[in-house]
Amino acid sequence: MYDPLSQDISELGADLASGATTSLQLVEAYLARIAAHDKKGAAINAMTWLCDDAAAQARQLDQERANGLVRGPLHGVPIVVKDNIDLAGLPTTAGSALLREHRPARDASVVRRLRQAGAIVLGKTNMSEFACSNGRYGYGSLAGLTLNPYNRARNAAGSSSGSGAAVAAGFAAAALGTDTFGSVRAPACVAGLAGLRPTLGLIPVDGILPLSLSFDTVGPLARRVRDVALLLRSMACAVPGGERGEYLDALDAGALRGQRIGVVADFPGEDEEVQAIVGQSLDRLRDLGAVLVDLRVPAPATALHPILLAPLADAEWPGQLDEYLKKSLGAAPLTMAQLVDAATAWSAACPTHDVNPRTLAGMRRALEAARQQTAVERARAQATLAGFRAALMQRMRQEDVTALVFPTLSCPASPRYDQPDPSYVEHPGNPYAALYVASAAGLPEISVPAGRARAGVPVGLSFMGAPHDEARLLGLAYAFEQSVGARLEPVLEDAGASGAAGGVRTGGLQV
């Protein structure tokens, strides 16, 4: 059987074009890998649902290729999507058993775009329930806990944990995640992938179960920066001032030469291993011709989540979620209030697969915030957020920097919530704090692998750019990636630490 494990999208496309493989063979190979290591073997537990028409999708695309019709570089390439992104015919659960009967009427817009480009959707990935990790990174009451393929004693980050783990484990060529406060970038970091949070508004978010539309976006996760560019070209809406083809044109190994890059002093990394890897990465950037400039992010840089992001998200969440749920074709709860009641009953009946108590408390808090926050207060919060965005862009202009750089997470992947790991070194502070800057400012940010910690888990470096400057940002990340060298794949062949229980489901039926 053809082995696509370490192949990037361009390599798969070349093999499809040459006849070395077919889309059907790719689907079969990925499904075999899932069968061997998702619930069995390494028990990564990255998948929640499989599409029962994946083989039919592949046959159609193989026939099109045979007839001389190739839609583009994604033609016949299998991908997976996070389980808060709508796929017609499958539930959208957001990792929650409470929504196992929630069925959308159609695909999300971003999925339709990728299907039109020829991508094959294999299935849906596990995630932190309702996109809220709250200390249980990658856990949901539907399928349990997703594990990190590089070290199954460590977490796969959140909330797009299943998407990151699935690509790292070789279950698909690429994945879609969603990112509100770091949920594409963090899983990419700990899974050794390239993961992009695009400029807010660049990717359509209709058909996405919301957390907060002031911050929500969809982003790709893949093995290579080039793969991210290929996916983004098909995912994006109209690009102000440019063409989507520029994403590929910008991929130049010399792209860092002469570029002024701001090194964010607010987020140097808390862990000594991360600090060492970042130091080596900065030296590499200098060697590649970049001019590095120390820079601080405007206040409240290190307290963005409690001061700006969380209060606004809490007030938005109930109404936006209710609006989304009312379109359901199934028998799932239709409001957040109903979800809270259902979660309480479910957790009492199924304590081994309970709804994260902190997430449940957060839903109650959000319902209260939505009731109490007035329109004037919400407008004031949005104005404060806009002020931060303007101040950050002004700082970047003053320092004349093309992009900002910092460790994606300030510490290596932490232990899974259900098992201690004595080898992990605890540090104060929030390791996700740097990720809140792009979320608050609506800016694009890409995480790329920079090295590995002693525990075997990857460490990522983030590049953040100006609004709609994805092409330049991809070029910078590509140049750095090319200098780092070949990506190391995780080893899954020994069963090792097993994961939490939960079944892969095909066409809505557990198998």
C-alpha positions in Angstrom: 0.0 0.0 0.0 1.2 3.5 -0.9 2.6 5.2 2.3 1.8 9.0 2.4 3.0 9.4 6.0 5.8 11.9 5.5 4.6 13.4 2.2 3.6 17.0 1.9 0.8 18.2 -0.4 3.1 19.1 -3.2 4.8 15.6 -3.1 1.4 13.9 -3.0 0.3 16.0 -5.9 3.4 15.0 -7.9 2.7 11.3 -7.2 -0.9 11.7 -8.2 0.1 13.4 -11.4 2.7 10.8 -12.3 0.3 7.8 -11.5 2.5 6.6 -8.6 -0.7 6.7 -6.5 -4.4 7.5 -6.8 -6.7 9.5 -4.6 -8.5 6.3 -3.7 -5.2 4.7 -2.6 -4.4 7.8 -0.5 -7.8 7.5 1.3 -7.2 3.8 1.9 -3.8 4.5 3.3 -4.9 7.2 5.7 -7.9 5.2 6.8 -5.6 2.2 7.5 -3.3 4.5 9.6 -6.3 5.8 11.5 -7.5 2.2 12.1 -4.1 1.2 13.4 -3.3 4.1 15.7 -6.3 6.3 16.5 -8.2 4.0 18.9 -5.8 1.1 18.8 -2.0 1.0 18.8 -0.8 4.4 20.0 -4.4 5.4 20.7 -3.9 9.1 19.7 -7.7 9.5 19.8 -7.7 12.4 17.3 -10.8 11.5 15.3 -14.5 11.7 16.2 -16.2 11.0 12.9 -15.3 9.5 9.5 -17.1 10.4 6.2 -18.6 7.2 4.7 -18.3 8.8 1.3 -14.5 9.4 1.3 -13.9 6.6 -1.1 -16.6 7.9 -3.4 -15.1 11.4 -3.3 -11.7 9.8 -4.2 -13.1 7.8 -7.1 -14.8 10.9 -8.6 -11.6 12.9 -8.4 -9.6 10.1 -9.8 -12.0 10.0 -12.8 -11.8 13.7 -13.3 -7.9 13.4 -13.3 -8.1 10.6 -15.9 -10.4 12.8 -18.0 -7.8 15.6 -17.9 -9.5 17.8 -15.3 -7.3 18.8 -12.4 -8.8 21.4 -10.2 -5.5 22.5 -8.7 -2.8 21.3 -6.2 -5.4 20.1 -3.7 -7.1 17.8 -6.2 -7.6 14.4 -4.6 -5.7 15.3 -1.4 -7.4 14.0 1.8 -7.8 16.4 4.8 -9.7 16.4 8.1 -11.6 19.2 9.8 -12.2 20.2 13.4 -15.6 19.0 14.9 -16.9 22.6 15.2 -16.9 23.0 11.4 -20.0 21.9 9.6 -20.0 18.9 7.3 -23.4 18.0 5.8 -24.4 14.5 6.8 -22.3 14.4 10.0 -23.0 15.9 13.4 -21.2 19.1 14.5 -20.5 18.3 18.2 -17.7 20.7 19.2 -16.4 17.7 21.1 -19.5 17.5 23.2 -21.7 14.5 23.8 -24.6 17.0 24.3 -24.5 17.8 20.5 -24.2 14.3 19.2 -27.6 14.8 17.5 -26.9 18.3 16.1 -26.8 18.0 12.3 -26.1 21.0 10.1 -28.0 21.5 6.8 -24.9 22.0 4.7 -21.1 22.3 4.7 -19.4 25.4 6.1 -18.4 27.9 3.4 -14.7 27.1 4.0 -15.3 23.4 3.5 -17.2 24.1 0.2 -14.3 26.2 -1.0 -11.8 23.3 -0.3 -14.1 20.7 -1.9 -14.3 22.9 -5.0 -10.5 23.0 -5.1 -10.5 19.2 -5.1 -9.8 18.3 -1.5 -11.2 15.1 0.0 -12.7 15.4 3.5 -11.9 12.2 5.4 -13.7 13.1 8.6 -13.8 15.3 11.7 -11.3 15.7 14.6 -11.6 15.8 18.4 -11.3 19.0 20.3 -11.5 20.7 23.6 -15.2 20.8 24.3 -16.9 23.9 22.9 -13.4 25.2 22.0 -12.7 25.8 25.7 -9.8 23.9 27.1 -10.0 25.1 30.7 -7.1 22.9 31.9 -8.2 19.8 29.9 -6.4 20.4 26.6 -7.9 18.2 23.9 -10.7 16.7 26.1 -14.3 16.5 25.3 -17.2 14.6 26.7 -18.0 13.0 23.3 -14.7 11.2 22.5 -12.4 11.8 25.5 -8.8 13.0 25.4 -6.6 13.4 22.4 -2.9 12.6 23.0 0.3 14.2 21.7 1.8 11.9 19.1 5.3 12.9 20.1 4.9 12.1 23.8 1.6 10.5 24.9 2.2 11.6 28.5 1.8 15.3 27.2 -1.2 17.2 25.9 -1.9 18.0 22.3 -2.8 21.6 23.3 -6.1 23.1 22.6 -8.6 23.5 21.3 -7.8 22.2 17.8 -5.9 19.3 19.4 -7.4 16.6 17.2 -6.5 18.5 14.0 -2.9 18.9 15.0 -2.5 15.4 16.4 -4.2 13.9 13.3 -1.7 15.5 10.8 1.3 14.8 13.0 0.2 11.1 13.4 -0.2 10.7 9.6 -4.0 10.5 9.5 -4.4 13.1 6.8 -2.3 15.5 4.7 -3.6 18.6 6.4 -6.4 19.8 8.7 -8.6 22.7 9.5 -8.8 24.1 13.0 -10.4 27.2 14.5 -8.5 29.8 16.4 -10.1 32.2 18.9 -7.3 32.6 21.5 -4.6 30.4 20.1 -6.3 27.2 19.2 -4.6 26.6 15.8 -1.1 28.0 16.8 -0.8 26.1 20.1 -1.6 22.6 18.6 0.7 23.4 15.7 3.5 24.2 18.1 3.3 21.0 20.2 2.7 18.8 17.1 5.6 20.1 15.1 3.4 21.6 12.3 3.0 24.9 10.5 -0.3 26.5 11.7 -1.7 29.8 10.6 -4.2 32.1 12.3 -5.2 34.4 9.3 -6.2 38.0 9.5 -9.6 38.3 11.1 -12.3 38.2 8.4 -10.1 36.7 5.7 -11.7 33.3 6.0 -15.5 32.9 6.1 -16.8 31.6 9.4 -20.4 30.8 8.5 -21.1 27.1 9.4 -18.6 27.3 12.3 -19.9 26.7 15.9 -18.9 30.1 17.5 -17.0 31.0 20.6 -16.8 34.7 19.9 -17.1 36.2 16.5 -15.0 39.2 17.5 -12.0 36.8 17.5 -13.0 33.5 15.8 -11.3 32.4 12.6 -10.5 29.2 10.7 -6.8 28.2 10.1 -4.9 25.5 8.3 -2.5 23.0 10.0 0.0 21.1 7.8 3.5 19.6 7.7 5.0 22.5 5.7 4.6 26.2 5.2 4.0 25.6 1.5 1.0 23.4 2.4 -0.4 26.1 4.5 -0.1 28.5 1.6 -1.8 26.1 -0.8 -4.7 25.6 1.6 -5.0 29.4 2.4 -5.2 30.2 -1.3 -8.5 28.1 -1.6 -9.8 29.1 1.8 -9.5 32.9 1.7 -12.1 35.5 0.7 -11.0 38.4 -1.6 -7.5 39.6 -0.5 -7.3 43.4 -0.1 -4.6 44.8 -2.3 -3.4 41.5 -3.7 -4.1 38.1 -5.2 -4.2 34.8 -3.5 -1.6 33.5 -5.8 0.9 35.7 -4.0 0.8 33.3 -1.1 2.9 30.8 -3.2 4.9 33.5 -5.0 6.2 34.7 -1.6 7.8 31.4 -0.7 11.4 32.3 -1.0 14.3 30.9 1.0 15.9 34.3 0.9 12.7 36.1 2.2 14.3 37.1 5.5 17.2 39.0 4.0 17.1 42.7 4.9 13.8 42.4 6.8 13.5 44.2 10.2 11.9 41.8 12.6 10.7 42.8 16.0 11.7 40.5 18.9 8.9 40.7 21.4 10.5 41.3 24.8 7.3 40.7 26.7 7.3 37.0 25.8 10.9 35.6 26.0 9.8 32.1 27.1 9.6 31.0 30.7 11.2 27.5 30.3 15.0 27.3 29.9 14.6 24.8 27.0 12.2 27.2 25.2 14.6 30.1 25.9 17.5 28.1 24.4 15.6 27.1 21.3 14.4 30.7 20.7 17.9 32.0 21.2 19.2 29.6 18.6 16.3 30.6 16.3 17.1 34.3 16.6 20.7 33.5 15.7 19.4 31.7 12.7 17.3 34.6 11.6 20.4 36.9 11.8 22.3 34.4 9.7 19.5 34.5 7.1 19.9 38.3 6.9 17.2 39.6 9.2 17.7 42.7 11.3 16.4 42.0 14.8 14.9 44.8 16.9 13.8 44.5 20.5 10.2 45.7 20.9 7.5 45.7 23.5 3.8 45.3 22.9 1.6 48.1 24.1 -0.3 47.6 27.4 -2.1 45.4 28.5 0.2 43.0 26.6 0.6 40.4 29.3 -3.0 40.7 30.6 -5.0 40.8 27.5 -7.2 37.8 28.2 -8.6 38.8 31.6 -8.8 42.6 30.8 -10.1 42.6 27.2 -10.7 39.2 25.6 -12.6 37.2 28.2 -15.2 39.8 29.2 -16.1 40.5 25.5 -16.1 36.8 24.6 -18.3 35.9 27.6 -20.9 38.5 26.6 -21.0 37.4 23.0 -20.9 33.7 23.4 -24.5 32.8 24.4 -26.3 34.9 21.8 -24.0 33.8 19.0 -24.2 30.2 20.0 -28.0 30.3 20.2 -28.2 31.8 16.8 -26.0 29.0 15.4 -27.9 26.2 17.2 -31.3 27.2 16.1 -30.4 26.1 12.5 -29.9 22.5 13.7 -31.7 19.7 11.9 -31.4 17.3 14.8 -32.7 17.0 18.3 -29.8 18.7 20.1 -30.3 21.5 22.6 -31.0 24.8 20.9 -29.7 27.3 23.4 -26.8 27.7 25.8 -29.2 27.6 28.7 -30.5 24.2 27.5 -26.9 23.0 27.1 -26.1 23.9 30.7 -29.1 21.9 31.9 -28.1 19.0 29.7 -24.5 19.1 30.8 -25.4 18.9 34.4 -27.5 15.8 33.8 -24.9 14.2 31.5 -22.1 14.7 33.9 -24.1 13.2 36.8 -24.9 10.1 34.6 -21.5 9.7 32.9 -18.8 10.9 35.4 -16.0 9.3 33.4 -16.9 11.4 30.3 -18.2 14.4 32.1 -18.4 18.0 30.7 -15.3 19.8 32.0 -16.6 21.5 35.2 -14.6 24.7 34.5 -16.2 24.9 31.0 -19.7 24.4 32.5 -18.9 27.1 35.0 -17.8 29.3 32.2 -21.0 28.8 30.3 -23.0 29.9 33.4 -20.7 32.9 33.7 -21.2 33.8 30.1 -25.0 33.6 30.4 -24.8 36.0 33.3 -22.4 38.3 31.4 -24.7 38.4 28.4 -27.6 39.4 30.7 -25.7 42.1 32.5 -23.6 43.8 29.9 -25.4 46.7 28.2 -25.0 47.8 24.6 -23.0 50.8 25.8 -20.6 48.6 27.8 -20.1 46.3 24.8 -19.4 49.3 22.6 -16.9 50.5 25.1 -15.2 47.1 25.2 -15.0 47.1 21.4 -13.5 50.6 21.4 -10.9 49.5 23.9 -10.0 46.6 21.8 -9.8 48.8 18.7 -7.5 51.1 20.7 -5.1 48.2 21.4 -5.1 47.2 17.8 -4.3 50.8 16.7 -1.5 51.1 19.3 0.1 47.8 18.3 0.1 48.8 14.6 1.5 52.2 15.5 4.3 50.6 17.5 5.2 48.3 14.5 5.3 51.4 12.2 7.4 53.3 14.6 10.0 50.5 14.8 9.7 49.9 11.0 9.3 46.2 11.5 7.9 43.7 8.9 6.8 41.2 11.5 7.1 40.3 15.2 8.7 37.0 16.5 8.4 35.2 19.8 8.0 31.6 21.2 4.5 30.3 20.3 4.2 28.8 23.8 6.5 29.8 26.6 6.8 26.2 27.9 6.9 22.8 26.2 3.6 20.8 26.0 2.4 20.2 29.6 1.2 16.9 31.0 -2.2 15.5 30.0 -4.7 16.6 32.6 -5.4 13.0 33.8 -1.9 11.8 34.5 1.1 13.6 36.2 4.5 13.7 34.5 7.3 14.2 37.0 9.7 15.3 34.2 7.7 18.4 33.5 9.0 21.7 35.0 6.2 23.9 36.3 6.5 27.7 35.7 4.3 30.6 36.8 2.2 32.5 34.3 0.1 31.5 31.3 2.1 29.7 28.5 -0.5 30.9 26.0 -0.2 34.6 26.8 1.7 35.6 23.7 -1.0 34.1 21.5 -3.6 36.6 22.8 -1.8 39.5 21.0 -2.8 38.4 17.4 -6.3 37.4 18.7 -6.8 40.9 20.2 -5.4 42.7 17.2 -7.0 40.6 14.5 -3.5 40.0 13.0 -2.1 37.0 11.1 0.3 34.7 12.9 2.0 31.5 11.9 3.8 29.0 14.2 6.5 26.9 12.7 8.7 24.2 14.3 11.9 25.5 15.8 13.3 22.6 17.8 12.4 19.9 20.4 12.4 19.8 24.1 14.1 16.9 26.0 10.6 15.3 26.5 10.5 14.9 22.7 7.8 17.4 22.1 8.3 20.1 19.5 8.7 23.8 20.3 7.4 26.4 17.9 8.4 29.9 16.8 5.7 32.4 15.9 5.8 35.1 13.2 3.1 37.8 13.4 2.5 40.3 10.7 0.3 43.3 9.6 -3.3 42.8 8.5 -3.7 40.9 5.2 0.1 40.6 5.0 -0.2 36.8 4.9 2.0 36.5 1.7 5.0 38.2 3.3 4.5 36.4 6.6 4.4 33.0 4.8 7.6 33.9 3.0 9.4 34.7 6.3 8.2 31.5 7.9 9.1 29.5 4.8 12.7 30.9 4.8 13.1 30.0 8.5 11.6 26.5 8.0 14.0 25.8 5.1 16.9 26.6 7.3 15.8 24.4 10.1 15.8 21.3 8.0 13.7 18.1 7.7 10.8 17.6 10.0 11.0 14.6 12.4 8.0 12.4 12.4 6.6 10.9 15.6 7.1 7.2 16.2 3.7 5.4 16.9 4.6 1.8 16.2 5.0 0.8 19.9 1.7 1.0 21.8 3.2 3.0 24.6 0.9 5.1 26.8 -2.7 4.5 25.8 -5.3 7.2 25.3 -8.8 7.9 26.6 -11.7 5.8 25.3 -13.9 7.0 22.5 -15.0 5.5 19.1 -14.3 6.6 15.6 -17.7 7.0 14.0 -18.6 6.6 10.3 -21.6 8.3 8.9 -22.9 8.8 12.4 -22.5 5.2 13.5 -19.9 4.1 16.0 -17.5 1.4 14.6 
